Amino acid sequence: MRNEFLDHNVPHDVLMRILDAAHHAPSVGLMQPWNFIVIRDPEIRQRAYSAFQQAAIKEEALLPLEQRAHYRSLKLEGILKAPLNICVTCDRSRGGEVGLGRTQQPDTDLLSTACAVQNLWLAARVEGIGVGWVSILSVEDIREILNIPDHIVIVAYLCVGYVDKAFLRPELEVRRWSSRLSLDELVFEDGWGKKPTNL
């Protein structure tokens, strides 16, 4: 979801069901490194939107000239239109310096937090609620706006709200920005680049 949100508040019990689903995501070593900052305040959301606008100008300038008008037409911002914004963070200090399953793969805390984002997303869809992931934001801008400590990593800034309809395919595919890659090209067997024989 990007800009299709309805002007309906998300009830507290519905929000808590969604966050509870996120909190029950799998996490390596049961570290549960996530926190959820629920943002309703219009002034804070306006500051986040201003940060988005500045980031979008910078991103657009990096695109080929022939793509810029298409980029502007996508209406990527739902920050003000969605009734809720949720910032999902990862506390990399949670569980101490040596956490179960982190000594050889230290980024499992970030990956676990991404699992929480997906659980949140899927639970929201069950409730008829759309979610949009805003990645066109400076992490440092959001850190300042939300007073997030330096040791906390910002993983996702989400726009959350009811929608009257959901896309059957990803919106960016519907709007011809990109298309889904073929699964056949992405599956290997017994090593990188080795095509499966029986799949």
N, CA, C and O of each residue as an XYZ file, in Angstrom:
796
protein
N       0.836     -1.178      0.000
C       0.000      0.000      0.000
C       0.884      1.247      0.000
O       1.915      1.294      0.671
N       0.467      2.238     -0.754
C       1.268      3.447     -0.822
C       0.440      4.679     -0.510
O       0.854      5.532      0.276
N      -0.747      4.774     -1.135
C      -1.514      6.004     -0.954
C      -3.020      5.723     -0.931
O      -3.818      6.636     -1.144
N      -3.413      4.484     -0.678
C      -4.817      4.085     -0.797
C      -5.514      3.952      0.548
O      -6.534      3.270      0.646
N      -4.988      4.585      1.575
C      -5.522      4.404      2.919
C      -6.825      5.173      3.106
O      -7.001      6.272      2.579
N      -7.734      4.567      3.870
C      -8.989      5.220      4.239
C      -8.799      6.011      5.524
O      -7.885      5.745      6.305
N      -9.665      6.976      5.728
C      -9.583      7.826      6.922
C     -10.349      7.184      8.080
O     -11.282      7.774      8.625
N      -9.940      5.962      8.446
C     -10.575      5.243      9.558
C      -9.498      4.904     10.575
O      -8.437      4.390     10.222
N      -9.777      5.194     11.833
C      -8.819      4.842     12.880
C      -8.733      3.330     13.039
O      -9.709      2.607     12.836
N      -7.554      2.877     13.402
C      -7.352      1.462     13.718
C      -7.614      1.296     15.210
O      -6.892      1.873     16.023
N      -8.636      0.517     15.594
C      -8.940      0.344     17.016
C      -7.762     -0.250     17.789
O      -6.943     -0.986     17.238
N      -7.697      0.085     19.068
C      -6.588     -0.352     19.906
C      -6.453     -1.871     19.930
O      -5.342     -2.395     19.846
N      -7.592     -2.595     20.045
C      -7.508     -4.056     20.125
C      -6.977     -4.653     18.824
O      -6.252     -5.648     18.848
N      -7.335     -4.049     17.688
C      -6.830     -4.527     16.399
C      -5.334     -4.268     16.300
O      -4.572     -5.140     15.884
N      -4.920     -3.073     16.681
C      -3.498     -2.742     16.666
C      -2.704     -3.708     17.539
O      -1.632     -4.168     17.147
N      -3.229     -4.012     18.716
C      -2.502     -4.903     19.620
C      -2.442     -6.328     19.079
O      -1.459     -7.030     19.315
N      -3.468     -6.766     18.362
C      -3.402     -8.094     17.733
C      -2.294     -8.128     16.675
O      -1.558     -9.108     16.563
N      -2.192     -7.056     15.914
C      -1.161     -6.977     14.875
C       0.231     -6.961     15.503
O       1.133     -7.669     15.055
N       0.395     -6.147     16.545
C       1.693     -6.070     17.204
C       2.032     -7.370     17.933
O       3.199     -7.756     18.017
N       1.007     -8.042     18.459
C       1.237     -9.321     19.123
C       1.733    -10.362     18.116
O       2.612    -11.167     18.426
N       1.166    -10.338     16.922
C       1.641    -11.245     15.873
C       3.096    -10.937     15.534
O       3.903    -11.849     15.354
N       3.426     -9.657     15.449
C       4.816     -9.276     15.177
C       5.727     -9.758     16.297
O       6.832    -10.240     16.048
N       5.257     -9.623     17.526
C       6.061    -10.020     18.695
C       6.264    -11.526     18.774
O       7.182    -11.990     19.450
N       5.425    -12.292     18.098
C       5.565    -13.747     18.079
C       6.346    -14.245     16.858
O       6.321    -15.435     16.545
N       7.024    -13.348     16.185
C       7.859    -13.760     15.051
C       9.006    -14.635     15.545
O       9.417    -14.526     16.700
N       9.522    -15.498     14.682
C      10.707    -16.264     15.077
C      11.897    -15.329     15.236
O      12.087    -14.401     14.450
N      12.694    -15.588     16.266
C      13.928    -14.817     16.435
C      15.033    -15.779     16.874
O      14.833    -16.644     17.726
N      16.190    -15.599     16.269
C      17.336    -16.458     16.570
C      17.677    -16.328     18.053
O      17.799    -15.217     18.569
N      17.831    -17.459     18.733
C      18.160    -17.442     20.156
C      17.085    -16.822     21.025
O      17.348    -16.458     22.172
N      15.867    -16.696     20.491
C      14.755    -16.034     21.186
C      15.183    -14.656     21.711
O      14.805    -14.258     22.813
N      15.969    -13.940     20.914
C      16.492    -12.636     21.352
C      15.432    -11.540     21.348
O      15.535    -10.590     22.124
N      14.407    -11.649     20.488
C      13.315    -10.666     20.441
C      13.863     -9.226     20.458
O      13.576     -8.467     21.384
N      14.633     -8.859     19.462
C      15.337     -7.577     19.520
C      14.501     -6.371     19.119
O      15.020     -5.256     19.067
N      13.243     -6.566     18.839
C      12.410     -5.507     18.266
C      11.754     -4.603     19.299
O      11.519     -4.986     20.445
N      11.474     -3.402     18.850
C      10.563     -2.477     19.518
C       9.673     -1.873     18.442
O      10.049     -1.835     17.270
N       8.493     -1.398     18.836
C       7.525     -0.831     17.893
C       7.129      0.561     18.377
O       6.539      0.698     19.449
N       7.444      1.578     17.609
C       7.055      2.945     17.953
C       5.808      3.273     17.133
O       5.880      3.418     15.912
N       4.668      3.389     17.811
C       3.404      3.717     17.145
C       3.294      5.239     17.083
O       3.395      5.918     18.105
N       3.088      5.760     15.892
C       3.102      7.212     15.676
C       1.734      7.654     15.179
O       1.316      7.312     14.073
N       1.046      8.420     16.018
C      -0.254      8.975     15.649
C      -0.195     10.500     15.507
O      -0.947     11.083     14.725
N       0.685     11.130     16.252
C       0.772     12.587     16.336
C       0.950     13.202     14.944
O       1.931     12.908     14.261
N       0.000     14.062     14.517
C       0.095     14.659     13.176
C       1.364     15.489     12.980
O       1.910     15.526     11.878
N       1.833     16.147     14.024
C       3.032     16.967     13.887
C       4.274     16.103     13.632
O       5.122     16.446     12.808
N       4.366     14.989     14.345
C       5.497     14.081     14.140
C       5.430     13.473     12.743
O       6.447     13.357     12.059
N       4.230     13.090     12.327
C       4.070     12.511     10.993
C       4.381     13.550      9.907
O       4.909     13.203      8.851
N       4.060     14.800     10.162
C       4.399     15.855      9.208
C       5.912     16.009      9.090
O       6.432     16.216      7.993
N       6.610     15.909     10.197
C       8.075     15.975     10.150
C       8.647     14.789      9.376
O       9.589     14.944      8.599
N       8.073     13.608      9.590
C       8.523     12.426      8.841
C       8.234     12.599      7.357
O       9.042     12.210      6.514
N       7.079     13.185      7.038
C       6.728     13.407      5.640
C       7.689     14.400      4.985
O       8.084     14.220      3.833
N       8.057     15.431      5.712
C       9.026     16.403      5.185
C      10.364     15.727      4.917
O      11.024     16.014      3.919
N      10.763     14.823      5.820
C      12.005     14.071      5.616
C      11.884     13.181      4.377
O      12.832     13.046      3.604
N      10.708     12.578      4.200
C      10.468     11.773      3.005
C      10.602     12.622      1.742
O      11.250     12.213      0.779
N       9.988     13.804      1.751
C      10.039     14.656      0.560
C      11.477     14.992      0.173
O      11.838     14.957     -1.003
N      12.290     15.317      1.173
C      13.696     15.635      0.887
C      14.428     14.416      0.326
O      15.217     14.535     -0.612
N      14.162     13.254      0.901
C      14.810     12.027      0.422
C      14.342     11.674     -0.985
O      15.138     11.207     -1.800
N      13.059     11.893     -1.280
C      12.519     11.579     -2.606
C      13.139     12.466     -3.681
O      13.396     12.007     -4.793
N      13.377     13.720     -3.356
C      14.027     14.627     -4.310
C      15.421     14.111     -4.641
O      15.832     14.103     -5.801
N      16.143     13.680     -3.611
C      17.496     13.145     -3.826
C      17.454     11.856     -4.647
O      18.272     11.657     -5.544
N      16.484     10.975     -4.329
C      16.399      9.713     -5.059
C      16.025      9.938     -6.519
O      16.600      9.326     -7.418
N      15.059     10.819     -6.745
C      14.632     11.090     -8.114
C      15.793     11.603     -8.963
O      15.918     11.256    -10.138
N      16.637     12.432     -8.358
C      17.774     12.997     -9.090
C      18.757     11.921     -9.546
O      19.530     12.148    -10.476
N      18.736     10.764     -8.907
C      19.642      9.675     -9.271
C      19.103      8.812    -10.417
O      19.837      8.019    -11.007
N      17.821      8.975    -10.720
C      17.195      8.146    -11.752
C      17.481      8.699    -13.148
O      17.731      9.894    -13.303
N      17.445      7.832    -14.162
C      17.527      8.329    -15.541
C      16.380      9.309    -15.810
O      15.289      9.153    -15.262
N      16.619     10.292    -16.632
C      15.610     11.329    -16.903
C      14.274     10.740    -17.329
O      13.220     11.239    -16.936
N      14.314      9.668    -18.138
C      13.070      9.101    -18.661
C      12.242      8.384    -17.599
O      11.077      8.074    -17.844
N      12.812      8.111    -16.424
C      12.068      7.434    -15.354
C      11.494      8.398    -14.324
O      10.668      7.991    -13.508
N      11.898      9.641    -14.335
C      11.544     10.556    -13.242
C      10.051     10.859    -13.172
O       9.490     10.902    -12.077
N       9.405     11.065    -14.291
C       7.963     11.345    -14.275
C       7.200     10.130    -13.758
O       6.253     10.272    -12.984
N       7.610      8.936    -14.185
C       6.972      7.700    -13.708
C       7.149      7.577    -12.191
O       6.209      7.222    -11.480
N       8.340      7.869    -11.709
C       8.642      7.830    -10.278
C       7.697      8.754     -9.509
O       7.130      8.358     -8.491
N       7.529      9.984     -9.995
C       6.641     10.943     -9.305
C       5.195     10.471     -9.309
O       4.448     10.763     -8.376
N       4.791      9.746    -10.347
C       3.394      9.308    -10.467
C       3.038      8.178     -9.508
O       1.857      7.883     -9.321
N       4.030      7.543     -8.900
C       3.769      6.378     -8.052
C       3.098      6.734     -6.729
O       2.533      5.857     -6.077
N       3.149      8.002     -6.319
C       2.544      8.434     -5.054
C       2.991      7.523     -3.920
O       2.184      6.828     -3.303
N       4.273      7.541     -3.663
C       4.878      6.606     -2.713
C       4.560      6.920     -1.261
O       4.735      6.063     -0.395
N       4.101      8.118     -0.983
C       3.948      8.516      0.412
C       2.572      8.143      0.957
O       1.551      8.477      0.357
N       2.549      7.460      2.082
C       1.303      7.221      2.798
C       1.426      7.758      4.212
O       0.536      7.549      5.036
N       2.512      8.440      4.499
C       2.836      8.868      5.861
C       1.725      9.719      6.465
O       1.374      9.538      7.631
N       1.169     10.643      5.687
C       0.114     11.514      6.206
C      -1.269     10.903      6.026
O      -2.165     11.151      6.832
N      -1.449     10.118      4.988
C      -2.778      9.585      4.695
C      -3.150      8.420      5.602
O      -4.304      8.295      6.012
N      -2.185      7.572      5.916
C      -2.462      6.442      6.815
C      -2.687      6.961      8.233
O      -1.989      7.879      8.664
N      -3.635      6.400      8.962
C      -3.892      6.878     10.325
C      -2.790      6.539     11.320
O      -2.664      7.178     12.364
N      -1.990      5.523     10.984
C      -0.906      5.097     11.870
C       0.395      4.998     11.095
O       0.411      4.594      9.932
N       1.465      5.365     11.738
C       2.802      5.020     11.281
C       3.411      4.176     12.390
O       3.169      4.430     13.570
N       4.198      3.179     12.018
C       4.879      2.343     13.000
C       6.340      2.228     12.584
O       6.651      1.819     11.465
N       7.220      2.590     13.490
C       8.645      2.431     13.253
C       9.100      1.187     14.013
O       8.941      1.100     15.230
N       9.665      0.228     13.285
C      10.136     -1.018     13.876
C      11.656     -0.928     14.001
O      12.361     -0.663     13.027
N      12.138     -1.153     15.211
C      13.568     -1.008     15.472
C      14.167     -2.315     15.988
O      13.458     -3.244     16.376
N      15.494     -2.349     15.978
C      16.239     -3.507     16.474
C      17.244     -3.032     17.510
O      18.090     -2.183     17.228
N      17.141     -3.588     18.713
C      18.095     -3.296     19.783
C      19.206     -4.336     19.721
O      19.036     -5.462     20.190
N      20.330     -3.963     19.149
C      21.421     -4.910     18.923
C      22.140     -5.282     20.213
O      22.965     -6.195     20.219
N      21.836     -4.584     21.309
C      22.458     -4.920     22.590
C      21.617     -5.910     23.394
O      22.075     -6.432     24.410
N      20.406     -6.166     22.947
C      19.523     -7.065     23.695
C      20.089     -8.482     23.676
O      20.408     -9.013     22.613
N      20.207     -9.068     24.813
C      20.757    -10.416     24.908
C      22.252    -10.454     25.173
O      22.836    -11.531     25.288
N      22.876     -9.283     25.271
C      24.297     -9.238     25.597
C      25.192     -9.387     24.375
O      24.714     -9.518     23.248
N      26.482     -9.365     24.615
C      27.457     -9.413     23.524
C      27.482    -10.755     22.816
O      27.698    -10.815     21.606
N      27.263    -11.831     23.556
C      27.268    -13.169     22.948
C      25.869    -13.749     23.084
O      25.513    -14.310     24.120
N      25.085    -13.606     22.030
C      23.742    -14.162     22.035
C      23.735    -15.493     21.313
O      24.523    -15.717     20.395
N      22.843    -16.373     21.731
C      22.743    -17.685     21.101
C      22.487    -17.521     19.605
O      21.501    -16.909     19.196
N      23.390    -18.075     18.793
C      23.220    -18.038     17.351
C      23.736    -16.783     16.669
O      23.507    -16.586     15.476
N      24.440    -15.921     17.426
C      24.906    -14.667     16.832
C      26.413    -14.597     16.673
O      26.913    -13.665     16.042
N      27.153    -15.546     17.221
C      28.613    -15.419     17.187
C      29.160    -15.541     15.773
O      30.124    -14.858     15.431
N      28.573    -16.387     14.951
C      29.052    -16.572     13.589
C      28.257    -15.764     12.563
O      28.742    -15.471     11.469
N      27.033    -15.412     12.938
C      26.177    -14.629     12.045
C      25.563    -13.488     12.850
O      24.414    -13.575     13.283
N      26.325    -12.426     13.048
C      25.891    -11.356     13.958
C      24.651    -10.593     13.504
O      24.013     -9.927     14.319
N      24.298    -10.677     12.226
C      23.133     -9.927     11.755
C      21.814    -10.649     11.950
O      20.780    -10.199     11.454
N      21.838    -11.774     12.672
C      20.581    -12.496     12.889
C      19.580    -11.670     13.694
O      18.378    -11.923     13.621
N      20.057    -10.686     14.461
C      19.117     -9.810     15.171
C      18.333     -8.943     14.187
O      17.128     -8.750     14.347
N      19.012     -8.426     13.180
C      18.334     -7.628     12.151
C      17.379     -8.500     11.347
O      16.269     -8.079     11.023
N      17.813     -9.718     11.025
C      16.962    -10.625     10.261
C      15.749    -11.058     11.069
O      14.659    -11.221     10.521
N      15.935    -11.245     12.367
C      14.805    -11.585     13.234
C      13.793    -10.450     13.268
O      12.584    -10.683     13.258
N      14.292     -9.228     13.309
C      13.390     -8.067     13.302
C      12.627     -7.989     11.986
O      11.454     -7.616     11.971
N      13.285     -8.337     10.881
C      12.582     -8.370      9.595
C      11.459     -9.408      9.616
O      10.415     -9.205      8.995
N      11.669    -10.519     10.326
C      10.589    -11.512     10.482
C       9.404    -10.898     11.223
O       8.251    -11.178     10.895
N       9.687    -10.064     12.220
C       8.613     -9.392     12.956
C       7.838     -8.451     12.040
O       6.615     -8.351     12.137
N       8.548     -7.765     11.152
C       7.877     -6.882     10.183
C       6.941     -7.700      9.300
O       5.807     -7.291      9.050
N       7.407     -8.849      8.827
C       6.551     -9.665      7.967
C       5.332    -10.181      8.733
O       4.220    -10.167      8.206
N       5.533    -10.635      9.973
C       4.382    -11.081     10.774
C       3.372     -9.955     10.946
O       2.166    -10.168     10.819
N       3.865     -8.761     11.235
C       2.993     -7.586     11.377
C       2.194     -7.388     10.098
O       0.981     -7.183     10.135
N       2.881     -7.450      8.978
C       2.262     -7.220      7.670
C       1.155     -8.242      7.392
O       0.053     -7.876      6.985
N       1.457     -9.516      7.614
C       0.479    -10.568      7.345
C      -0.719    -10.472      8.285
O      -1.857    -10.669      7.860
N      -0.473    -10.174      9.549
C      -1.575    -10.029     10.508
C      -2.450     -8.837     10.147
O      -3.671     -8.892     10.297
N      -1.835     -7.767      9.675
C      -2.602     -6.585      9.258
C      -3.529     -6.928      8.097
O      -4.684     -6.503      8.078
N      -3.031     -7.691      7.134
C      -3.861     -8.042      5.980
C      -5.074     -8.866      6.401
O      -6.156     -8.714      5.834
N      -4.898     -9.743      7.398
C      -6.028    -10.527      7.906
C      -7.112     -9.605      8.458
O      -8.301     -9.915      8.379
N      -6.698     -8.481      9.012
C      -7.629     -7.515      9.614
C      -8.195     -6.528      8.579
O      -8.957     -5.630      8.938
N      -7.831     -6.689      7.305
C      -8.287     -5.745      6.280
C      -7.501     -4.451      6.276
O      -7.967     -3.431      5.768
N      -6.316     -4.496      6.841
C      -5.477     -3.306      6.984
C      -4.297     -3.420      6.027
O      -3.670     -4.473      5.910
N      -4.011     -2.323      5.353
C      -2.889     -2.276      4.436
C      -1.639     -1.753      5.127
O      -1.717     -1.020      6.113
N      -0.489     -2.140      4.594
C       0.798     -1.704      5.133
C       1.676     -1.254      3.975
O       1.743     -1.919      2.942
N       2.336     -0.140      4.150
C       3.322      0.329      3.189
C       4.644      0.565      3.893
O       4.680      1.162      4.969
N       5.720      0.106      3.298
C       7.065      0.241      3.883
C       7.733      1.440      3.228
O       8.001      1.421      2.027
N       8.003      2.475      3.998
C       8.624      3.689      3.469
C      10.129      3.580      3.668
O      10.631      3.709      4.785
N      10.832      3.343      2.586
C      12.291      3.243      2.678
C      12.979      4.489      2.124
O      14.203      4.607      2.180
N      12.191      5.406      1.595
C      12.771      6.641      1.065
C      12.776      7.660      2.208
O      12.060      8.661      2.192
N      13.605      7.359      3.182
C      13.742      8.194      4.388
C      15.177      8.085      4.873
O      15.776      7.010      4.841
N      15.715      9.191      5.316
C      17.023      9.153      5.955
C      16.868      8.576      7.354
O      16.073      9.067      8.156
N      17.632      7.534      7.638
C      17.583      6.913      8.964
C      17.919      7.942     10.038
O      17.313      7.941     11.109
N      18.868      8.809      9.764
C      19.249      9.807     10.774
C      18.141     10.827     11.004
O      17.966     11.304     12.125
N      17.393     11.169      9.960
C      16.254     12.073     10.147
C      15.216     11.433     11.067
O      14.723     12.075     11.994
N      14.886     10.162     10.809
C      13.888      9.470     11.629
C      14.404      9.287     13.053
O      13.644      9.417     14.013
N      15.682      8.988     13.189
C      16.276      8.860     14.525
C      16.068     10.154     15.328
O      15.700     10.109     16.502
N      16.306     11.301     14.686
C      16.140     12.581     15.378
C      14.679     12.874     15.680
O      14.348     13.307     16.783
N      13.801     12.640     14.708
C      12.377     12.937     14.881
C      11.776     12.116     16.023
O      10.948     12.621     16.781
N      12.189     10.852     16.148
C      11.603      9.945     17.145
C      12.471      9.759     18.384
O      12.155      8.938     19.245
N      13.565     10.518     18.479
C      14.463     10.434     19.641
C      14.950      9.009     19.888
O      14.939      8.532     21.023
N      15.374      8.337     18.835
C      15.840      6.959     18.932
C      17.319      6.963     19.298
O      18.110      7.632     18.633
N      17.712      6.234     20.342
C      19.130      6.206     20.751
C      20.035      5.682     19.641
O      19.598      4.944     18.758
N      21.287      6.072     19.704
C      22.262      5.729     18.658
C      22.470      4.229     18.497
O      22.743      3.765     17.390
N      22.346      3.455     19.582
C      22.636      2.020     19.464
C      21.456      1.218     18.918
O      21.573      0.011     18.711
N      20.341      1.867     18.689
C      19.155      1.201     18.157
C      19.133      1.365     16.639
O      19.326      2.470     16.130
N      18.897      0.269     15.915
C      18.856      0.302     14.450
C      17.402      0.419     13.987
O      16.528     -0.318     14.441
N      17.169      1.350     13.085
C      15.839      1.498     12.484
C      15.741      0.503     11.336
O      16.514      0.567     10.379
N      14.781     -0.422     11.437
C      14.627     -1.462     10.420
C      13.526     -1.113      9.420
O      13.698     -1.324      8.220
N      12.401     -0.583      9.897
C      11.288     -0.297      8.987
C      10.458      0.870      9.493
O      10.206      1.002     10.691
N      10.041      1.709      8.564
C       9.061      2.759      8.849
C       7.828      2.406      8.021
O       7.873      2.416      6.791
N       6.730      2.095      8.706
C       5.541      1.554      8.056
C       4.360      2.512      8.149
O       4.162      3.174      9.168
N       3.581      2.580      7.079
C       2.290      3.272      7.077
C       1.219      2.194      7.194
O       1.248      1.203      6.464
N       0.280      2.387      8.108
C      -0.675      1.331      8.447
C      -2.080      1.904      8.507
O      -2.312      2.909      9.177
N      -3.024      1.271      7.810
C      -4.406      1.736      7.877
C      -5.331      0.886      7.035
O      -4.897      0.091      6.201
N      -6.613      1.074      7.273
C      -7.612      0.345      6.488
C      -7.567      0.800      5.035
O      -7.262      1.954      4.735
N      -7.878     -0.132      4.145
C      -7.953      0.166      2.716
C      -9.265     -0.412      2.188
O      -9.780     -1.397      2.718
N      -9.796      0.212      1.138
C     -11.055     -0.317      0.605
C     -10.823     -1.497     -0.330
O     -11.732     -2.287     -0.583
N      -9.605     -1.610     -0.839
C      -9.270     -2.773     -1.671
C      -7.768     -2.977     -1.598
O      -7.003     -2.050     -1.330
N      -7.372     -4.206     -1.842
C      -5.950     -4.539     -1.850
C      -5.584     -5.023     -3.247
O      -6.388     -5.665     -3.922
N      -4.383     -4.715     -3.669
C      -3.904     -5.178     -4.959
C      -3.700     -6.687     -4.906
O      -3.215     -7.223     -3.909
N      -4.072     -7.365     -5.985
C      -3.842     -8.806     -6.077
C      -2.385     -9.100     -6.422
O      -1.866    -10.170     -6.103
N      -1.739     -8.152     -7.068
C      -0.305     -8.235     -7.365
C       0.354     -7.030     -6.709
O      -0.333     -6.059     -6.389
N       1.669     -7.065     -6.501
C       2.333     -5.903     -5.912
C       2.002     -4.629     -6.695
O       1.990     -4.627     -7.926
N       1.736     -3.551     -5.960
C       1.342     -2.301     -6.604
C       2.380     -1.819     -7.606
O       2.024     -1.313     -8.670
N       3.651     -1.970     -7.283
C       4.684     -1.500     -8.209
C       4.716     -2.331     -9.495
O       5.190     -1.866    -10.531
N       4.212     -3.555     -9.417
C       4.073     -4.353    -10.634
C       2.868     -3.877    -11.433
O       2.939     -3.745    -12.655
N       1.761     -3.620    -10.739
C       0.556     -3.109    -11.395
C       0.852     -1.783    -12.087
O       0.363     -1.527    -13.187
N       1.648     -0.949    -11.445
C       1.975      0.379    -11.995
C       3.195      0.347    -12.916
O       3.731      1.389    -13.295
N       3.619     -0.857    -13.266
C       4.674     -1.098    -14.258
C       6.023     -0.488    -13.889
O       6.784     -0.067    -14.761
N       6.310     -0.445    -12.592
C       7.646     -0.010    -12.184
C       8.630     -1.184    -12.296
O       9.784     -1.021    -12.694
N       8.131     -2.364    -11.930
C       8.961     -3.560    -11.975
C       8.039     -4.765    -12.122
O       6.818     -4.611    -12.143
N       8.607     -5.949    -12.224
C       7.791     -7.154    -12.295
C       8.455     -8.256    -11.485
O       9.649     -8.199    -11.190
N       7.669     -9.249    -11.134
C       8.184    -10.343    -10.325
C       9.154    -11.183    -11.150
O       8.883    -11.534    -12.298
N      10.282    -11.490    -10.537
C      11.268    -12.338    -11.196
C      10.747    -13.767    -11.287
O       9.923    -14.187    -10.474
N      11.222    -14.500    -12.264
C      10.836    -15.894    -12.424
C      11.497    -16.738    -11.330
O      12.711    -16.676    -11.137
N      10.688    -17.523    -10.620
C      11.217    -18.387     -9.568
C      12.242    -19.367    -10.128
O      13.227    -19.682     -9.460
N      12.020    -19.846    -11.336
C      12.948    -20.806    -11.950
C      14.368    -20.260    -12.028
O      15.332    -21.021    -11.950
N      14.500    -18.949    -12.182
C      15.831    -18.343    -12.294
C      16.495    -18.150    -10.923
O      17.680    -17.824    -10.853
N      15.753    -18.346     -9.851
C      16.247    -18.025     -8.519
C      16.549    -19.249     -7.658
O      17.069    -19.117     -6.550
N      16.226    -20.431     -8.160
C      16.422    -21.659     -7.382
C      17.640    -22.413     -7.912
O      17.727    -22.742     -9.095
N      18.577    -22.677     -6.999
C      19.749    -23.486     -7.325
C      19.705    -24.757     -6.488
O      18.930    -24.860     -5.537
N      20.542    -25.721     -6.850
C      20.580    -26.986     -6.109
C      22.029    -27.398     -5.871
O      22.838    -27.462     -6.797
N      22.333    -27.674     -4.610
C      23.653    -28.173     -4.204
C      24.797    -27.212     -4.508
O      25.942    -27.645     -4.636
N      24.516    -25.939     -4.624
C      25.575    -24.955     -4.833
C      25.088    -23.796     -5.682
O      24.101    -23.906     -6.409
N      25.802    -22.680     -5.577
C      25.419    -21.462     -6.302
C      25.490    -21.688     -7.812
O      26.480    -22.203     -8.333
N      24.420    -21.292     -8.498
C      24.399    -21.325     -9.953
C      24.061    -22.669    -10.560
O      23.921    -22.767    -11.778
N      23.925    -23.709     -9.749
C      23.627    -25.038    -10.274
C      22.107    -25.192    -10.405
O      21.380    -25.162     -9.411
N      21.654    -25.353    -11.615
C      20.218    -25.460    -11.868
C      19.688    -26.787    -11.339
O      20.335    -27.819    -11.516
N      18.525    -26.781    -10.693
C      17.941    -28.032    -10.196
C      17.556    -28.954    -11.351
O      17.209    -28.501    -12.442
N      17.623    -30.227    -11.090
C      17.281    -31.192    -12.137
C      15.850    -31.709    -12.012
O      15.253    -32.131    -13.003
N      15.295    -31.677    -10.789
C      13.993    -32.296    -10.582
C      12.914    -31.335    -10.079
O      11.829    -31.781     -9.706
N      13.185    -30.045    -10.059
C      12.180    -29.110     -9.553
C      11.317    -28.582    -10.687
O      10.413    -27.780    -10.452
